[in-house]
Amino acid sequence: MERIHSHIIVTSSGNPGYKGWTKHGRNRNRLVGKVMTAGFEDAKEFQIRREAMIRQKYDVDGVRMRILNGDGAEWIRGTCDPEIIYQLDRFHIQREITRKIRHKKAQTQIRGLLDAGKATECLEFIDAYATSIEGADMGDSCRARELLSYLKNNEDGLLPYHKRGLKLPAAPEGLEYRNLGTQESNNCSAITLRMKHRKASWSIKGATHLAKILVRKENRTLYEALERHTDGVLPEGMSKEILEPLSAAKAPKHDGGKVKDAHVRKGHIGYREAARTESRNAFLRRFDLRPFSELIYR
């Protein structure tokens, strides 16, 4: 597979990595060169896999700038190499301001200072605000100081990358460098909506398997994986499970009378009668070519 050439790569908390935006219709934009990954391992192993996927997709030797958009978690900061530009995700900043600051006017002032690129003045304002309400409401004051601590711990990422005076490479024709506001939206649509809530619980193994499928679907490599793993040749372990019950020596012996436990169960191929999606159609195409009786067992 030919790798993508790009001057800038944007990565986030694992998802997604991309090289910019392009117009998609009159009022819409979409990511270009997006690649996602997900997993349930420690931070170091996840970083290795993330880097491997990026290198598989991109020609990293030609990349002049990498930007990491994170939510402030320690494991994300710990995987940030010195040459990578770190930015605190704007969605998480806005959410924490809403959660920790009760007064609307104070919220507006904090956001205004951040939007103006005045990070130091913003931190000073939050400190003064927390002090001013200590006597009236200690709980509000404590929450304001939690916000102050969160922003201070990520002070180097408060300014958006394009407001830091950095010399950015020129965007290729048809491509645009925009604010980094896609992290949570992409995580939600690709992973969160399927794996969180719904009163569901997961084992590490089960969650890992499903995450791999969701990531391949989002990266548009699911069909390739289905082609590779559904070539009509069953693994040895599966063939044993099928062949042993059909062995003549173990076949039930009876004289034609009524026999208990001789009920025949009928079934059908999964997804045949379900709502059709592209991935389900790909699955069905693999097995509609010939009946299961003609599959090769090895």
URFENZI-V578126 format. One record per residue. SS is DSSP state (@ for helix, = for strand, . for the rest). NEAR is the number of other C-alpha atoms within 8 Angstrom. Layout:
SS/NEAR
SS/NEAR
This chain:
./2
./4
./8
=/8
./9
./10
./10
=/12
=/13
=/13
=/13
./11
./11
./10
./13
./15
=/14
=/12
./13
=/14
=/12
=/11
=/10
./8
./6
./5
./6
./7
=/9
=/8
=/10
=/9
./9
./10
=/13
./11
./11
./9
./8
./8
./6
./6
@/9
@/7
@/8
@/11
@/9
@/8
@/8
@/10
@/8
@/8
@/10
@/11
@/9
@/8
@/10
=/10
./12
@/8
@/4
@/8
./12
./7
=/10
=/12
=/13
=/13
=/14
=/13
./9
./11
./7
@/6
@/7
@/12
@/9
@/6
./9
./9
./5
./5
./5
./10
=/10
=/11
=/14
=/13
./13
@/8
@/8
@/9
@/9
@/9
@/8
@/9
@/11
@/9
@/7
@/11
./12
./9
./6
@/7
@/6
@/10
@/12
@/8
@/8
@/12
@/9
@/8
@/12
@/12
@/7
./6
./8
./9
@/11
@/6
@/8
@/11
@/11
@/8
@/9
@/12
@/11
@/8
@/11
@/13
@/8
@/7
./11
./10
./6
./5
./8
@/9
@/6
@/13
@/13
@/9
@/10
@/14
@/11
@/9
@/11
@/11
@/8
@/9
@/10
@/8
@/7
./10
@/8
@/7
@/9
./11
./11
./9
@/9
@/7
@/8
./7
./5
./7
./4
./6
./7
./4
./7
./6
./4
./6
./9
=/9
./7
./6
./5
./8
./9
./6
@/13
@/8
@/8
@/10
@/11
@/9
@/8
@/11
@/11
@/9
@/9
@/6
@/8
./8
./6
./4
./5
./7
./4
./6
./6
@/7
@/6
@/8
@/11
@/10
@/8
@/8
@/11
@/11
@/9
@/10
@/13
@/10
@/10
@/10
./10
./7
./9
@/11
@/9
@/7
@/8
@/10
@/9
@/7
@/6
./8
./7
./6
=/9
=/10
./8
@/8
@/6
@/8
@/11
@/8
@/8
@/8
@/8
@/7
@/8
./8
./8
@/5
@/4
@/7
./8
./4
./4
./6
./4
./5
./5
./4
./7
./5
./4
./5
./5
./4
./4
./4
./4
./5
./5
./6
./9
./7
./5
./6
./5
./7
./6
@/6
@/9
@/9
@/9
@/10
@/9
@/10
@/8
@/10
@/9
./7
./6
./7
./8
@/6
@/4
@/6
./10
=/7
=/8
./7
